[in-house]
Amino acid sequence: MPSAKYLKPPIPFTAIHQTIYPLVCIVYWYTYGIDWTTFALATIFGWAYFNLFTEIVIHRIFAHNTITLKNNILKGLLGILSMYGVGTAPASFGIMHQKHHVYADTDRDTHSPNHLGLKVLSFFFHKKFEDRDFEGRAGMKFMALSRHLVTDNTLMFIQKVSLPLLILPLLVIPYFFGIDVLINWYMWPMAVSVNCLLPPILNHSGWLGGTIPEKQTFTAHARNNFLGNWINPFARNHGTHHSVLWKDKTDEFLIKYFKDRI
């Protein structure tokens, strides 16, 4: 397993996407005006981007390896596109997410509202993984669940070039299309995408209601049918996703229709 230091993003783009991007957009709109139709369409685009590239691609396909992509070109393309919706490379996201599953709702969890409280609303306060997270019995499980990420040459190549790739749109889009396109069709949608991660995270606190399934793993407090699950329709069975078998209806759909086909 590569050192945790190597896999930690050098710049917290996830937090930047969540917090700094919206602030830049608000200042721009306050200064130059806002087109509400464009705003609404860009918001819907960001929500759709999240549900496709974050919930399905980087979460289910890459982090959990629900299905294996055989075509490396497709894998690389999806890996790069999914990166912009969360502000980090698939390998970094996947390993931090596996830490969340292994240490769910303990003080080692990446983002447990039961331990971070309201700080969980900001990705600046979310816990990164450390070398010690790979130690002991839980650490062995953590390594086993993360192995497919760090042994994948395509994903590890994206990991190496993730920083320039994340910076690239900030330079290319305004150069070719102008600042207005950068604000309305990149920064705002990507901010929406990142913030769509919050309902499933808050779900663990019970603040959003829902029901805990019987076969919940270890200390996890994830719930099904929580308030706001329409934002994350593929995560409405979030409690089942944390169950012993971890597969929910979304995983079953992917396995049934896409396994060994892409």
C-alpha positions in Angstrom: 0.0 0.0 0.0 1.5 3.4 -1.0 2.2 5.8 1.9 -0.9 7.8 3.0 1.1 10.9 2.4 1.4 10.1 -1.3 -2.4 9.6 -1.7 -3.4 12.7 0.2 -4.4 15.5 -2.2 -1.7 18.3 -1.9 -4.4 21.0 -2.2 -7.9 20.5 -0.6 -9.8 20.9 -3.9 -12.9 19.2 -2.4 -13.2 21.9 0.2 -12.3 24.6 -2.4 -15.1 23.3 -4.7 -17.5 23.3 -1.9 -16.7 26.7 -0.3 -14.5 28.9 -2.5 -16.2 28.2 -5.8 -19.7 29.3 -4.6 -18.2 32.5 -3.0 -16.4 33.3 -6.3 -19.7 32.8 -8.2 -21.7 35.0 -5.8 -19.2 37.8 -6.0 -19.2 37.5 -9.8 -23.0 37.5 -10.0 -23.3 40.4 -7.6 -20.8 42.4 -9.7 -22.0 41.5 -13.2 -25.5 40.3 -12.7 -27.1 36.8 -12.9 -29.2 35.1 -15.5 -31.7 33.0 -13.5 -32.5 30.7 -16.3 -28.8 29.9 -16.7 -28.5 29.5 -12.9 -31.3 27.0 -12.8 -30.0 25.0 -15.7 -26.4 25.0 -14.3 -27.8 23.8 -10.9 -29.6 21.0 -12.5 -26.5 20.1 -14.5 -24.4 20.0 -11.3 -27.0 17.8 -9.6 -27.1 15.4 -12.6 -23.2 15.5 -12.8 -23.2 14.4 -9.1 -25.6 11.5 -9.5 -23.8 10.1 -12.6 -20.1 10.8 -12.0 -20.0 10.9 -8.2 -22.7 8.5 -7.0 -22.3 5.9 -9.8 -18.8 6.3 -11.3 -16.4 7.4 -8.6 -18.4 5.9 -5.7 -19.9 2.6 -6.9 -17.6 1.7 -9.8 -14.2 2.9 -8.5 -14.4 3.1 -4.7 -16.4 -0.1 -4.2 -15.4 -1.9 -7.4 -19.0 -2.9 -8.0 -18.2 -3.6 -11.6 -14.8 -3.8 -13.2 -14.1 -1.6 -16.3 -12.1 -3.6 -18.8 -11.5 -0.8 -21.2 -8.6 1.4 -19.9 -9.5 4.3 -22.2 -13.1 4.4 -20.8 -11.8 3.9 -17.3 -9.4 6.9 -17.7 -12.0 9.1 -19.2 -14.5 8.3 -16.5 -11.8 8.7 -13.9 -10.9 12.2 -15.0 -14.5 13.4 -15.4 -15.6 12.0 -12.0 -12.7 13.8 -10.4 -14.1 17.3 -11.1 -17.4 16.6 -9.3 -15.6 15.8 -6.0 -12.3 17.7 -6.3 -10.0 14.8 -5.9 -8.8 11.7 -7.8 -10.7 8.4 -7.8 -8.0 6.6 -5.8 -7.9 9.3 -3.0 -11.7 9.5 -2.9 -12.0 5.7 -2.9 -9.5 5.2 -0.1 -11.1 7.9 2.1 -14.5 6.4 1.4 -13.3 3.0 2.4 -12.0 4.5 5.6 -15.5 5.8 6.2 -16.9 2.3 5.8 -14.4 0.5 7.9 -14.4 3.1 10.7 -18.0 4.2 10.2 -19.3 6.5 13.0 -16.2 6.1 15.2 -13.7 8.8 16.0 -11.6 7.5 13.1 -14.4 8.0 10.5 -13.6 10.4 7.7 -16.8 12.4 8.2 -19.0 11.3 11.1 -21.4 14.0 12.2 -21.6 12.1 15.5 -18.0 13.1 16.2 -17.5 16.3 14.1 -20.8 17.8 14.9 -21.6 20.8 12.6 -18.0 20.9 11.4 -19.0 18.0 9.2 -20.7 20.6 6.9 -17.3 21.8 5.7 -14.9 19.5 3.9 -12.1 21.5 5.4 -12.7 19.7 8.7 -13.1 16.2 7.3 -10.5 13.7 8.6 -7.8 12.5 6.1 -6.4 9.1 6.4 -3.1 8.3 8.1 -0.6 5.5 8.0 -2.0 4.2 11.3 -5.4 3.6 9.7 -3.8 0.6 7.9 -2.7 -1.0 11.2 -4.4 -3.8 13.2 -7.3 -5.9 12.2 -9.4 -3.0 10.9 -6.4 -1.8 9.0 -6.1 -5.1 7.3 -9.7 -4.9 6.1 -9.1 -1.3 5.1 -6.1 -2.4 2.9 -8.1 -5.3 1.4 -11.0 -3.0 0.4 -8.6 -0.4 -1.0 -6.2 -2.8 -2.9 -8.1 -2.6 -6.2 -7.5 1.2 -6.3 -3.8 1.3 -5.6 -3.0 -1.6 -7.9 -4.8 -0.1 -10.9 -2.3 1.5 -13.2 -4.9 3.8 -14.9 -6.2 5.1 -11.6 -2.8 5.6 -10.1 -1.7 7.5 -13.2 -4.7 9.8 -12.8 -3.6 10.2 -9.1 -0.2 11.4 -10.2 -1.5 14.0 -12.6 -4.6 15.0 -10.6 -3.4 18.4 -9.4 -2.7 19.8 -12.9 -5.9 18.2 -14.2 -7.9 19.9 -11.5 -6.3 23.3 -12.2 -6.6 22.9 -16.0 -10.3 23.9 -16.4 -9.6 27.1 -14.5 -7.2 28.1 -17.2 -8.6 26.5 -20.4 -12.3 27.4 -20.0 -11.8 31.2 -19.6 -9.2 31.3 -22.3 -11.4 29.7 -24.9 -14.9 30.4 -23.7 -14.7 33.3 -21.3 -15.1 33.9 -17.5 -18.9 33.8 -17.8 -18.8 30.2 -18.9 -16.2 29.3 -16.2 -18.5 30.7 -13.5 -21.9 29.5 -14.7 -21.0 26.1 -16.3 -18.0 24.9 -14.4 -17.5 26.4 -11.0 -21.1 26.6 -9.9 -22.1 23.1 -11.2 -19.0 21.5 -9.6 -19.9 23.3 -6.3 -23.4 21.9 -6.5 -22.0 18.4 -7.2 -19.7 18.5 -4.1 -22.4 19.8 -1.8 -24.7 17.0 -2.9 -22.5 14.8 -0.8 -23.8 16.3 2.4 -27.2 14.6 2.7 -25.8 11.1 2.9 -23.1 12.3 5.3 -25.6 14.0 7.6 -27.7 10.9 7.3 -25.5 9.2 9.8 -26.5 11.6 12.5 -30.2 10.9 12.4 -30.9 14.6 11.9 -32.6 13.7 8.5 -34.7 10.9 9.9 -34.9 7.5 8.1 -34.6 4.0 9.4 -31.6 1.9 10.3 -31.7 -1.6 8.6 -31.2 -4.7 10.8 -27.8 -5.8 9.3 -25.9 -2.6 9.8 -22.1 -3.2 10.1 -20.1 -2.5 13.2 -20.9 1.0 14.6 -22.5 2.5 11.5 -25.7 4.5 11.9 -26.6 5.0 8.3 -30.3 5.2 7.5 -32.6 4.4 4.6 -35.2 6.8 3.2 -33.8 9.8 4.9 -35.0 13.4 4.4 -33.6 14.8 1.2 -32.9 11.5 -0.4 -34.4 13.0 -3.7 -31.0 14.8 -3.9 -29.3 11.5 -3.9 -31.8 9.0 -5.4 -29.1 6.4 -5.8 -28.3 6.7 -2.0 -31.8 6.5 -0.6 -30.9 3.0 0.7 -27.8 4.4 2.4 -28.3 2.2 5.5 -28.4 -0.9 3.3 -25.2 0.3 1.6 -23.6 0.1 5.1 -25.0 -3.4 5.8 -23.1 -6.6 6.0 -23.4 -7.3 2.3 -23.1 -3.6 1.4 -25.0 -4.1 -1.9 -28.2 -2.1 -2.4 -30.5 -1.7 -5.3 -28.1 0.6 -7.2 -25.3 -2.0 -7.0 -27.6 -4.7 -8.0 -28.7 -2.7 -11.1 -25.1 -2.0 -12.1 -24.1 -5.7 -11.7 -27.2 -6.9 -13.6 -26.9 -4.6 -16.6 -23.3 -3.5 -16.9 -21.0 -6.3 -15.4 -18.7 -7.7 -18.1 -20.3 -5.4 -20.7 -18.1 -2.3 -20.4 
